Amino acid sequence: MSIFLNKDSKVIVQGITGGEGTKHTALMLKAGTQVVGGVNARKAGTKVVHGNVELPVYGTVAEAVAETGADVSIVFVPPAFTKDAVVEAIEAGVPLVVVITEGVPVQDSAEFWALAQSKVDASGKQVTRIIGPNCPGIITPGEALVGITPNNITVKGPIGLVSKSGTLTYQMMYELRDLGFSTAIGIGGDPVIGTTHIDALAAFEADPETKAIVMIGEIGGDAEERAAEYIKAHVTKPVVGYVAGFTAPEGKTMGHAGAIVSGSAGTAQAKKEALEAAGVKVGKTPSETATLLREVYAAL
């Protein structure tokens, strides 16, 4: 089992002919991902070749979906064109859109997020889930990779991982490589993101193969505090947390656009206390967090 992505997912790459798109399409194929084509309006009708795999390039996402049955799109386009690319994927009804691009204007992210929220099916469920922007994407080890996470860090296993930070996603996967992961998601650290800690926690809670969850946050905003409230009310599986930024100076913007601390709100300590009040064990370092996860998993 996994969340949001599995071996049957059919993936198209928006920006498949660019430098990043070319490099990561090859790596996703190597990871076993079912990449079925790409989109570049200027190169429609051509093909890209990776080893013995030949992928068609379409002019639009709608055409790519109609021809291939794709249900996932990954966006590798420059920030100025990201909004148009994501809007096109939403309008084509793609169920999962992973936006890797860094530096997307917040207003653009807010606009495509709002559009995705407005598109619902007959049951009232949102048609398109967005992961990102400014994120490493999602990986279900041994099945599929949609993003830039190295495929060789870990194996399939019982741990679910949701993280704001890309590099800390990789480190935690490496720290717990002996246990392995059901799915690992890097949700991104921008102020407006498509999938939150809470969305991932809910999905991991519902996944029978995920036995324990690691949640990585960082200073700034109140996403971790809201996640703590959700865990307290709805999550029965053990959750271990890490909050990056214990040594960050107050009032200084750090790294991700969302990571700014105002007074006690948004500090690593405040987030740690909120999570611990919800029964989450919180490590002071990634390694300590991995040790805590091993302890709670061994006790299951």
C-alpha positions in Angstrom: 0.0 0.0 0.0 1.0 3.6 -0.4 -0.6 7.1 -0.5 -1.2 9.2 -3.6 1.3 7.2 -5.8 1.8 3.6 -6.8 3.3 1.3 -9.5 0.1 1.8 -11.6 0.3 5.6 -11.7 0.8 6.9 -15.3 3.0 10.0 -15.3 3.5 12.8 -17.8 6.2 15.4 -17.6 5.4 19.0 -18.3 8.8 20.4 -19.5 10.1 17.0 -20.5 12.5 18.4 -23.1 14.2 21.0 -20.7 17.4 20.3 -18.8 15.7 19.4 -15.5 12.9 17.5 -17.2 15.3 15.4 -19.2 17.5 14.5 -16.3 14.7 13.7 -13.9 12.6 11.8 -16.5 15.6 9.4 -16.8 15.9 9.0 -13.1 12.2 8.5 -12.6 12.2 5.8 -15.3 15.2 4.2 -13.5 13.1 4.1 -10.3 10.4 2.1 -12.1 8.0 5.0 -12.7 5.5 4.5 -15.5 6.3 7.7 -17.4 4.1 7.7 -20.5 4.9 11.0 -22.2 5.5 14.7 -21.9 4.2 18.1 -22.8 5.9 20.9 -24.6 3.8 22.9 -27.0 6.7 23.9 -29.2 7.9 20.3 -29.6 4.5 18.6 -30.0 4.7 15.5 -32.3 8.3 14.8 -31.5 9.7 12.0 -29.2 12.3 11.9 -26.5 14.3 8.7 -26.0 15.7 7.4 -22.7 17.6 4.1 -23.3 15.0 1.8 -24.9 12.1 3.9 -23.9 10.6 6.3 -26.4 8.2 8.9 -25.0 5.8 11.0 -27.1 5.7 14.8 -26.6 2.2 16.4 -26.8 1.2 19.9 -27.3 -1.2 20.1 -24.4 -1.9 18.3 -21.1 -5.4 17.4 -22.2 -4.1 15.7 -25.4 -1.5 13.8 -23.3 -4.1 12.6 -20.9 -6.5 11.6 -23.7 -3.8 9.6 -25.5 -2.0 8.0 -22.5 -4.5 7.8 -19.7 -2.1 9.7 -17.5 -3.2 10.4 -13.9 -0.1 12.2 -12.6 1.8 15.2 -14.0 5.1 16.5 -12.8 5.9 20.2 -13.6 9.5 21.1 -14.5 9.0 24.5 -16.0 10.5 27.9 -15.0 8.7 30.0 -12.3 7.3 32.5 -14.8 5.4 29.7 -16.6 4.5 27.5 -13.7 1.0 28.9 -13.1 0.0 28.3 -16.7 1.3 24.8 -16.6 -0.5 23.9 -13.4 -3.7 25.5 -14.5 -3.5 23.5 -17.7 -3.1 20.3 -15.7 -6.0 21.2 -13.4 -8.3 22.0 -16.3 -7.4 18.6 -17.9 -8.6 16.9 -14.7 -5.2 15.4 -13.7 -5.7 13.8 -10.3 -2.2 14.5 -9.0 0.1 17.4 -10.0 3.6 17.6 -8.5 5.2 21.0 -8.8 8.9 20.9 -8.3 9.7 24.5 -9.4 11.2 26.8 -6.8 10.6 30.6 -6.8 7.0 30.5 -7.9 5.3 33.8 -7.0 3.0 33.4 -4.0 0.1 35.0 -5.9 0.5 32.4 -8.7 0.5 29.6 -6.2 -2.6 31.0 -4.5 -4.4 31.3 -7.8 -3.8 27.7 -9.0 -4.4 26.4 -5.4 -7.8 28.2 -5.4 -8.6 26.8 -8.9 -7.8 23.2 -7.7 -10.0 23.8 -4.7 -12.9 24.8 -6.9 -12.9 21.7 -9.1 -14.8 18.9 -7.4 -16.5 15.7 -8.6 -20.1 14.6 -8.1 -19.3 13.4 -4.6 -17.8 16.8 -3.7 -14.2 15.5 -3.7 -11.4 17.7 -5.1 -10.5 16.4 -8.5 -6.8 17.5 -8.5 -4.3 17.2 -5.7 -1.3 19.5 -5.9 2.0 18.6 -4.2 4.3 21.7 -3.9 5.5 24.0 -5.3 9.2 24.2 -4.3 9.3 20.5 -3.2 11.2 17.3 -3.9 7.9 15.5 -4.8 6.7 12.1 -3.7 8.2 8.6 -3.8 6.7 5.2 -3.0 9.9 3.1 -2.8 10.1 0.1 -5.1 7.1 1.4 -7.1 7.3 4.9 -8.3 9.1 8.2 -8.0 7.5 11.5 -9.1 10.1 14.2 -8.2 13.8 14.6 -7.5 14.2 12.4 -4.4 17.1 10.0 -4.9 15.6 6.5 -5.5 18.5 4.6 -3.9 18.3 6.0 -0.4 15.8 3.5 1.1 13.5 0.6 0.5 9.8 -0.2 0.9 8.6 -0.4 4.5 6.1 0.6 7.1 7.0 4.2 7.8 5.2 7.2 6.3 7.1 10.5 5.9 5.8 14.0 5.4 8.3 16.8 5.3 8.5 20.6 4.5 12.2 20.3 3.7 13.7 18.4 0.8 17.2 17.7 2.2 15.7 16.6 5.5 13.4 14.3 3.6 16.4 12.6 2.1 18.3 12.5 5.4 15.4 10.9 7.3 14.9 8.3 4.6 18.6 7.5 4.9 18.5 7.4 8.7 15.6 4.9 8.6 16.7 3.0 5.5 16.7 -0.3 7.5 13.0 0.0 8.2 11.9 1.5 4.9 8.9 3.7 3.8 5.4 3.2 2.5 5.5 6.7 0.9 7.6 9.8 1.5 6.3 13.2 0.5 8.1 16.5 0.4 5.3 19.1 0.6 7.5 22.2 0.2 8.1 25.2 2.4 6.4 28.0 0.5 3.6 29.9 2.3 1.0 28.5 -0.1 1.3 24.7 -0.8 -1.2 22.3 -2.3 -0.8 19.4 0.2 -0.3 20.0 3.9 1.0 18.0 6.8 -2.6 17.3 7.7 -3.5 16.0 4.3 -0.6 13.5 4.4 -1.3 12.5 8.0 -4.9 11.7 7.1 -3.8 9.6 4.2 -1.2 7.7 6.3 -3.7 7.1 9.0 -6.0 5.5 6.4 -3.3 3.4 4.9 -3.2 -0.1 6.5 0.5 -0.7 5.5 1.8 2.5 7.2 2.5 1.6 10.9 4.2 4.8 12.1 4.7 8.3 10.8 7.5 10.8 10.7 6.6 14.5 10.3 9.3 17.1 9.6 8.4 20.8 10.0 10.4 24.0 10.3 10.1 27.4 11.9 7.6 29.9 10.7 3.8 29.9 10.2 1.5 27.6 12.2 1.3 24.5 10.0 2.9 22.3 12.7 0.6 23.6 15.5 -2.4 22.9 13.3 -1.0 19.4 12.5 -0.6 18.8 16.3 -4.3 19.6 16.8 -5.2 17.2 14.0 -3.0 14.4 15.4 -4.6 14.8 18.8 -8.1 14.5 17.4 -7.7 12.0 14.5 -4.4 10.1 14.3 -4.2 6.8 16.2 -0.8 5.7 14.8 2.4 6.8 16.5 3.9 10.1 15.1 7.5 11.2 15.6 8.4 14.8 14.7 11.4 17.0 14.0 11.3 20.8 13.7 14.2 22.5 11.8 15.4 25.8 13.1 16.0 25.6 16.9 19.0 27.9 16.5 17.4 30.4 14.2 17.6 34.0 15.3 14.2 35.5 16.1 12.6 37.7 13.4 14.9 36.6 10.7 13.7 35.0 7.5 15.4 31.6 7.1 15.6 29.7 3.8 12.0 28.9 2.8 9.7 31.8 2.2 7.4 30.6 4.9 10.1 30.3 7.6 9.9 33.5 9.6 9.4 33.8 13.3 7.4 36.5 15.0 7.8 36.5 18.8 7.1 33.1 20.2 4.7 32.2 17.4 6.3 29.9 14.8 9.5 29.1 16.9 10.9 25.6 16.9 10.3 25.4 20.7 6.6 26.5 20.4 6.1 23.9 17.7 7.8 21.2 19.7 5.6 22.0 22.7 2.4 21.9 20.6 3.4 18.5 19.1 4.4 17.0 22.4 1.1 18.1 23.9 -0.5 16.0 21.2 1.5 13.0 22.1 4.2 13.3 19.4 7.7 12.6 20.4 10.0 15.3 19.0 13.7 14.9 18.3 16.2 17.8 18.6 18.2 16.5 15.6 17.2 14.3 12.6 19.3 11.4 14.1 17.6 11.7 17.5 14.2 11.7 15.7 15.1 8.5 13.8 16.1 6.9 17.1 12.7 7.9 18.6 10.9 6.5 15.6 12.8 3.2 16.0 11.7 3.1 19.7 8.0 3.7 19.1 8.0 1.2 16.1 9.7 -1.5 18.2 7.0 -1.1 20.9 4.1 -1.6 18.4 
